Amino acid sequence: MSAGTRMGRLIVCPTPIGNLEDVTLRVLAALREADIVACEDTRRSRVLLERYGVGGRLVSYHEHNERARAAELVAKMREGAVVALVSDAGTPLVSDPGFVLVQACVAAGLAVEVLPGPSAALAALVASALPADRWRFAGFLPRKRSALVEAFASSETLVAFESPKRVAASLGVLASVDPERPVAVCRELTKLHEEVVRGTAGELAERYAKEPPRGEVALVVGGAPSAPDEVGPALEALRRLVEAGAKPRPAAAVVAELTGVPANRLYRALTAQDRD
């Protein structure tokens, strides 16, 4: 379809995380309307488009070319083109490329339309049967032990992606500090071999040490239990430092080193008190 005099815009299109039947009617309509479909991998996207008889011009847009490609796409949209952005699976920008393009569109005053659709993080959260009223998404888990311990210290349900080869090691770190923490290992969601395994960190660390899971994995970890006796004194020390003129984040790092309470946890507690 020719751009003509239309106002150019970006349409962010979530795509199935496994089962191709999970694509929405709105996404298919947007893909048919688009003058350009920006794909993380044109080969994978072509499978979806051919399944539903969608034509259109496909261009690659991935982590290695996104800055240069974003500039090209913004120029096209300024000329009136409609660009659809898709990733290999799920919602673009959620641990996938797209942030640079969305920022560039906003800076250029171009409209950005975001369509709802599949998300591995949300599917895993719901399937885990863990609390979903307060949760955070961590992307891919860090490899450094100290960073892992800090991530697992969150009082909110934690959703993260992990390499199947590292599931046992990451759960082993959690089990070393809290073996009874509830965990769900969600793999191959919406695919033929979908599996959700629920248990404690200790149980699942042992299970996957013997036989690593296969396929794409999302971990869901229950929130850390509150420890007021541990946090209280450290938080009070942090508040005194801040009242004496110290900047909150550096002061939280110092108190964390002395007390063992994670710096991010202290900082969040301090800012939460300030809001109250």
C-alpha positions in Angstrom: 0.0 0.0 0.0 1.3 3.4 -0.9 2.0 5.8 1.9 0.5 8.7 0.0 -0.4 11.5 2.3 -1.0 9.4 5.4 0.7 10.4 8.6 3.6 8.0 9.2 3.7 6.1 12.4 5.2 3.1 14.2 3.0 0.1 15.2 4.6 -2.2 17.8 3.3 -5.7 17.1 3.7 -8.6 19.6 4.1 -11.9 17.9 3.4 -15.5 19.2 6.0 -16.9 21.6 5.5 -20.4 20.2 2.1 -21.2 18.9 1.4 -19.2 15.7 -2.3 -19.3 16.4 -1.7 -16.8 19.3 -1.3 -13.9 16.9 -4.1 -11.3 17.3 -6.4 -10.0 14.6 -5.2 -6.5 15.2 -1.6 -7.5 14.7 -2.4 -9.2 11.4 -4.3 -6.1 10.3 -1.4 -3.9 11.2 1.1 -6.1 9.4 -1.1 -6.0 6.3 -1.4 -2.2 6.5 2.4 -1.6 7.1 4.6 -0.4 4.3 7.6 -1.8 6.1 7.9 -4.6 8.6 11.0 -4.3 10.8 12.0 -7.7 12.0 14.5 -9.0 14.5 15.0 -12.0 12.1 13.4 -11.7 8.7 13.5 -15.5 8.2 11.5 -16.2 11.4 9.0 -13.4 10.8 8.4 -14.6 7.2 7.2 -17.9 8.6 4.4 -16.1 10.5 3.5 -13.7 7.6 3.4 -16.5 5.1 1.2 -18.6 7.4 -1.5 -15.8 7.3 -0.9 -14.6 3.7 0.6 -11.3 4.7 2.9 -9.6 2.1 4.9 -6.5 2.6 8.5 -5.4 2.6 10.6 -6.9 5.4 13.8 -5.3 6.7 16.1 -6.5 9.5 16.1 -4.6 12.8 18.2 -6.2 15.5 20.6 -5.3 18.3 23.6 -5.0 16.0 22.0 -2.5 13.5 19.2 -0.8 15.5 20.7 2.7 15.7 21.4 3.0 12.0 18.2 1.2 11.0 16.2 3.4 13.4 17.4 6.5 11.7 16.4 5.0 8.3 12.9 4.0 9.5 12.2 7.4 11.1 13.1 9.0 7.8 10.6 6.7 6.0 7.9 7.5 8.6 8.5 11.2 8.2 7.7 10.6 4.5 4.4 9.0 5.5 5.3 5.3 5.8 3.6 3.0 8.3 6.2 0.8 10.0 5.4 -2.4 12.0 7.9 -3.5 14.5 8.1 -7.2 15.4 10.6 -9.3 17.3 11.2 -13.0 17.0 8.7 -13.8 19.7 6.6 -11.8 22.2 6.5 -8.1 22.7 9.3 -5.9 21.2 11.4 -4.0 23.8 10.8 -6.7 26.5 14.3 -8.2 26.4 14.2 -7.6 22.6 15.2 -4.8 20.3 13.0 -1.8 19.8 13.8 0.8 22.5 16.0 2.9 20.2 13.4 3.0 17.5 10.6 4.0 19.9 12.7 6.7 21.5 13.6 8.0 18.0 10.0 8.1 17.0 9.0 10.0 20.1 11.8 12.5 19.7 10.7 13.0 16.1 7.1 13.6 17.1 5.9 10.5 15.3 2.9 8.5 16.6 3.7 5.2 18.3 0.9 2.7 18.5 1.4 -0.3 20.8 -0.8 -3.4 20.3 -1.4 -5.9 23.1 -0.4 -9.5 22.6 1.7 -12.5 23.7 4.3 -12.1 26.4 6.4 -14.9 27.8 6.9 -13.0 31.1 3.2 -12.6 31.7 2.4 -16.2 30.7 5.0 -17.5 33.1 3.8 -15.2 35.9 0.2 -16.5 35.7 1.3 -20.1 35.2 3.5 -20.0 38.2 0.6 -19.7 40.7 2.8 -17.2 42.6 1.5 -13.8 43.7 0.9 -11.5 40.7 -0.3 -8.4 42.5 3.3 -7.1 42.9 6.0 -8.4 40.6 9.1 -7.3 38.7 10.7 -8.4 35.5 14.5 -8.7 35.5 15.1 -9.7 31.9 17.9 -12.2 31.7 19.4 -13.1 35.1 22.9 -11.8 35.9 25.7 -14.4 36.2 27.6 -12.8 39.0 26.7 -14.5 42.3 26.4 -11.2 44.3 24.1 -9.7 41.6 22.0 -12.9 41.6 21.6 -12.8 45.4 20.5 -9.1 45.2 18.0 -9.9 42.5 16.6 -12.8 44.6 16.3 -10.5 47.6 13.3 -8.7 46.0 10.2 -8.7 48.2 8.1 -8.9 45.0 7.6 -11.9 42.7 10.5 -12.0 40.3 10.1 -13.0 36.6 13.3 -13.6 34.6 14.6 -15.4 31.5 17.4 -17.9 31.9 19.6 -20.1 29.7 18.6 -23.7 30.2 22.3 -24.5 30.9 22.3 -22.0 33.8 19.0 -22.9 35.5 20.6 -25.3 38.0 23.4 -22.9 38.9 21.0 -19.9 39.4 18.6 -21.9 41.5 21.6 -23.3 43.4 22.5 -19.7 44.4 19.0 -19.1 45.6 18.9 -22.4 47.5 22.1 -21.5 49.3 20.4 -18.4 50.9 16.7 -19.6 50.9 16.1 -23.2 50.0 12.4 -23.0 50.8 11.7 -20.1 48.4 8.8 -21.1 46.0 9.9 -21.2 42.3 8.3 -22.1 39.0 10.4 -23.2 36.0 8.3 -22.5 32.9 9.7 -23.9 29.6 8.6 -23.9 26.0 5.5 -21.9 26.8 2.6 -22.4 24.3 4.7 -24.9 22.4 4.3 -28.7 22.0 6.5 -29.6 25.0 5.3 -26.8 27.3 6.1 -27.6 31.0 5.6 -25.8 34.2 7.5 -27.3 37.2 6.7 -25.8 40.7 8.6 -26.4 43.9 11.1 -25.0 46.3 14.5 -23.6 45.2 16.2 -26.5 46.9 14.1 -29.1 45.2 14.4 -27.6 41.7 18.1 -26.8 42.0 18.7 -30.5 42.8 16.4 -31.7 40.0 17.9 -29.6 37.2 21.5 -30.3 38.4 20.8 -33.9 37.4 19.1 -33.0 34.1 19.0 -29.5 32.8 15.8 -28.3 31.1 15.5 -28.0 27.4 14.2 -25.1 25.3 13.4 -21.5 26.3 13.0 -21.0 30.1 11.3 -18.4 32.2 11.9 -18.5 35.9 9.4 -17.2 38.4 10.6 -16.7 42.0 8.4 -15.9 45.0 9.2 -12.7 46.8 11.8 -12.8 49.7 10.2 -12.9 53.1 10.3 -9.7 55.0 13.0 -9.4 57.7 12.2 -6.3 59.7 14.8 -7.0 62.3 17.5 -7.1 59.6 16.3 -4.2 57.5 15.2 -1.8 60.3 18.6 -1.0 61.8 20.3 -0.8 58.4 17.5 1.5 57.1 17.8 3.7 60.2 21.6 4.0 59.6 21.0 5.0 56.0 18.5 7.6 57.0 20.9 9.2 59.4 23.6 9.3 56.7 21.2 11.0 54.3 20.0 13.5 56.9 23.7 14.3 57.5 24.1 15.3 53.9 25.1 12.0 52.1 23.6 11.1 48.8 21.1 8.2 49.1 22.6 5.7 46.6 26.2 5.9 47.6 25.2 5.9 51.3 23.0 2.8 50.6 26.0 1.0 49.1 28.1 1.8 52.2 25.4 0.5 54.6 24.9 -2.6 52.4 28.6 -3.4 52.6 28.6 -3.1 56.4 25.3 -4.9 57.1 24.8 -7.3 54.2 21.3 -5.9 53.4 21.1 -5.4 49.6 21.7 -1.7 48.6 18.7 -1.6 46.2 16.5 -3.0 48.9 17.6 -0.2 51.3 17.3 2.5 48.7 13.7 1.4 47.8 12.7 1.2 51.5 14.1 4.7 52.0 12.3 6.2 49.0 9.1 4.4 50.0 9.3 6.0 53.4 9.9 9.4 51.8 6.7 9.0 49.7 4.7 8.1 52.7 
